[in-house]
């Protein structure tokens, strides 16, 4: 399956040379179209929740959704220091390599939506 979201390579022409004027090539057309329409980079990724307190490091930027279970606290970290969000469920927009810590007595469901 073609990966339409990747940018075309340097050796691909931006336009075709036609007698009636230049037209955008298919590779660039798909790339521009995906950027404009906001095509998601991939499907959601379920997170296997481990023992409490569970710490998850994001492999890429995106939103982590925490639902269900009996959650006591959710904390986030970018520098190694965890800060309380004051929430026990919700969606948290994080960058690649950020960490989210979930403290619970009943395991929640967690999902990563890559951005």
C-alpha positions in Angstrom: 0.0 0.0 0.0 1.3 3.4 -0.9 2.1 5.8 1.9 0.5 9.1 0.6 1.4 11.2 3.6 5.2 11.1 3.0 6.7 14.0 1.2 7.8 13.3 -2.4 11.6 12.7 -2.9 13.9 15.2 -4.4 14.0 13.3 -7.7 10.3 13.5 -8.3 9.1 16.4 -10.5 6.7 18.9 -9.1 5.0 19.4 -12.4 4.6 17.7 -15.7 5.6 19.4 -18.9 2.6 19.4 -21.1 1.7 21.5 -24.2 -1.3 23.1 -22.5 0.6 24.1 -19.4 2.3 22.5 -16.4 0.3 20.3 -14.1 1.1 19.0 -10.7 2.4 15.4 -10.7 0.4 12.7 -8.8 2.9 12.3 -6.0 2.9 16.0 -5.1 -0.9 16.3 -5.7 -1.6 13.5 -3.1 0.9 15.1 -0.7 -0.7 18.6 -1.0 -4.2 17.0 -0.7 -3.3 15.1 2.5 -1.9 18.2 4.1 -4.9 20.2 3.2 -7.5 17.6 4.3 -5.8 16.7 7.5 -5.4 13.0 6.9 -4.3 11.4 10.2 -0.8 9.9 10.2 -2.0 6.6 11.6 -4.7 4.8 13.5 -5.0 4.9 17.2 -2.6 2.8 19.2 -3.9 0.9 22.3 -1.5 1.2 25.3 -1.0 -1.9 27.5 -1.4 -0.6 31.0 1.1 -2.0 33.5 1.2 -1.9 37.3 0.3 1.3 39.2 1.9 3.8 39.0 2.1 3.3 35.3 4.5 5.5 33.3 4.2 5.7 29.5 6.7 7.4 27.3 5.3 8.7 24.0 7.2 7.3 20.9 5.7 10.2 18.9 3.5 13.3 19.5 -0.2 12.8 20.0 -3.1 12.7 22.5 -3.2 10.1 25.2 -6.8 9.3 26.2 -7.3 7.8 29.7 -10.8 6.4 30.5 -12.5 4.1 32.9 -10.9 2.2 35.8 -10.4 3.8 39.2 -7.7 6.4 38.6 -6.3 8.4 41.6 -4.0 10.8 39.7 -2.6 11.6 36.3 0.7 13.4 36.0 2.8 14.5 33.0 6.5 15.1 32.6 8.8 16.5 29.9 12.0 17.0 32.0 11.8 14.1 34.5 9.6 16.0 37.0 6.0 14.9 37.1 3.3 17.6 37.4 -0.3 16.7 38.5 -3.0 17.5 36.0 -5.7 17.5 38.6 -7.7 15.1 36.5 -8.5 11.4 36.7 -9.5 10.9 33.0 -9.4 12.8 29.7 -7.3 13.5 26.7 -3.8 14.8 27.1 -1.9 16.4 24.2 1.8 15.5 24.5 5.0 15.7 22.5 7.3 12.9 21.5 9.3 11.6 24.5 6.9 13.2 27.0 5.8 10.9 29.8 2.4 10.4 31.4 2.0 8.7 34.8 -1.3 7.1 35.8 -1.8 6.1 39.5 -4.8 3.8 39.9 -6.5 1.1 42.0 -8.4 -0.2 39.0 -6.7 -0.2 35.6 -8.0 2.3 33.1 -8.1 2.0 29.3 -5.4 4.1 27.5 -5.1 4.9 23.8 -2.6 7.1 21.9 -3.9 9.1 19.0 -0.8 10.1 17.0 -0.7 13.6 15.6 
